[in-house]
């Protein structure tokens, strides 16, 4: 649990350390109005897709800019609620980079399927499925780790949903 909070704290700190006012052409000037966040949704989706289109070992600066934008949007949007439970830290191997990929998956799935985003368990399941797809794509250069292998085994046996809920 402590690792999870530290990981989230690290990701939140990126907002301040790698602030990018106009990632992909959108400026978060006020960020306190429901309309601002609603208008930011297309750019948040674009940032998530951008991050998910890059290999894991790509330019850190560009990945940080995309992540910063995603986190600013996730933190402030009143239209979506994002739950990050403690087993996500295990599934991402306590990697801040893989946690960023998972956050991008959450954003992408939520914005592309707003009704699905209202179901916490379904959103987590779909996001982990997408996360697995990203990690298993050889062009993304994600090195295998024990928890990833366990997720793949559970998926291959048709038990992914029950595995991630336990």
Buried (B, 14 or more C-beta within 10 A) or exposed (E): EEEBEEBBEEBBEBBEEBBBEEBBEBEBEEBEEEEBBEEBBEBBBBBBBBBBEBBBEEEEEBBBBBBBBBBBBBEBBEEBEBEBEEBBBBBBBBBBBBBBBBBBBBBBBBBEBEEEBEEEEBBBBBBBBBBBEBBBEEEBEBEEBEBBEEBBEBBEEEEBBEBBEE
